[in-house]
Amino acid sequence: MLLESYDYMSQENKKKNKRKMLLQIHKIVGLGTGLVVFIVAITGCFWAFKEEIDGLYDTYKYVVPKIDQDFIAASEVKKIAEDHIPDKTIHGVVYGRPNEAVEVVFYQTTPELFYQSLFLNPYSGVVIKRVDNNAGFFAFVLKGHLRLWLPEGIGSRVVSYSILLFLGMLISGLILWYPRNKKNKKHWKQRLQFDWNSKTRWKRKNFDLHTVTGFYISSLGLVLAFTGCVMAFNWFYFIAYKVTGGDKAPQFIIPNSEQVFVAGSLKKQKYDALIPMLYAENPDVKNVELHYPENDTTSILVEVSNSKGLYYDMDYRFFDQTTLKELATTSIYGKYEDAHFADKVIRMNYDIHIGAIGGIAGKIIAFVVSLICATLPVSGVLLWYGRRYK
């Protein structure tokens, strides 16, 4: 009996020591990453509703539709845009619905970042507005979310590894949340609800805010942190894709044209025919983004958006420069109908991360979860401070 009692006490002491060690790691990592998690979570709250907030003052993106008139050709759009903003790289041109302006996106990272959009009337080609995408409120929010407003090389690494640690923090928090005395109903009640009254001290309330709210948002917090890590680390992205059964190339691959395009051999660029052709195939398409070929051998990339505000079900299509023959890609980024389960999961990652996958309800959930995640470092620091300094 004495030996059995001793073994039981020894096992209990080991459990307590492991729990204390886990709590110590939880505290140290939490104190080290708390400010980063707070900033990333708060900026994430704003970013979730970027499209809705932008929609309040983006009237320049809309025009009076002309049903009996075709959109201006892509080659003409390119000429107008290059005349207006010379010596800069055009990333692509976005055609929308009949009442939407054409957007020409300029993007280059060297010698310095240049990210601007030029909005044109889709029927006349008249320039409506020039927008600097690297300035303004949401550009400020995104810089904070991705790199804490620090230089790219430093800030992005700090954010990436802090979110990876936060993923571990959520898991360790769930382990610490689990009551040591599983049979005590009072302990379960304290873990699952706010049992406050007029005599409840602020330390108790702060503890409950940290543990109770942390438990209820932990599963969704894990989703946000996990999808963030998928975007932050190539190795994490690759593992997530392979674990779900992926067998394609998980990177973006643009195939070469079968025939080399000879400049001046045609009266007009072949890609001018692509936009009318794609709209004829699917009149309900939300927008079509054409990427001008980088050289005479690459194919023409066209991104066809099938859902407003979503990216995962977009069709990535590739066409030969000379013949406009559609080409296949070995990448997961092809036609959505050809995507396998693992391809769809990894393509949904960004839409899941911002909550867009669930529409406006999903964005509200992502906002609330991000907001509560931002409170966890605050309540955690207060817990540490209260215990250390009484």
Protein Blocks (a to p, Z undefined) as FASTA:
>chain_A
ZZmmmmmmmmmmmmmmmmmmmmmmmmmmmmmmmmmmmmmmmmmmmmmmmmmmmmmmmmmm
pccddfkbccddfklmmmmmmmmmghiacfbdcdddfkbccddddddfbfbdcddddddd
fklopafbdcdfkgcjklmmmmmmmnoopafklmmmmmmmmmmmmmmmmmmmmmmmpcfb
lmlmklmmmmmpccddfklcfklmmmmmmmmmmmmmmmmmmmmmmmmmmmmpmklmmmmm
mmnopabdfbdcddddfbdcdehkambdfklmmmmmmmmmmmmbfbdcddddfblmbccd
ddddfbghiaklpccddddfklopacddfbfblcfklpcfklmmmmmmmmmmnommnojm
lmmmmmmmmmmmmmmmmmmmmmmmmmmnZZ
